Amino acid sequence: MSEIIGLTLVSIGLLFDFFGCFGLIRFPDVFNRLQAATKCVTLGTCFILVGTFVYLGPGAIGIKALIALAFIVVTTPTAAHAISRASHAAGVELDESTVVDKYAEEKD
């Protein structure tokens, strides 16, 4: 039973990763692409790692999957925030369809 649940979680994770990669290709600017990368890919990778833990059990590889999950959950949003702030500070233009620019509001 745990094999079926594990494979289902891995499949859901792969689906999220696919949509995140698709968003990296389709979105117009770096800020929108970061949205796809941080939300979809992080969630997808977490599903894959949880599925790995469920499938393999609490052995050495399962524990490593949980440690990697904790590392990804902490570092990915932090890195995306740093990249977006640095891009805005460097003057990277937002897409013309962007409605709100919170970083510009902070400068005022």
Order of alpha helices (4+ residues) and beta strands (2+ residues): alpha-alpha-alpha-alpha-alpha
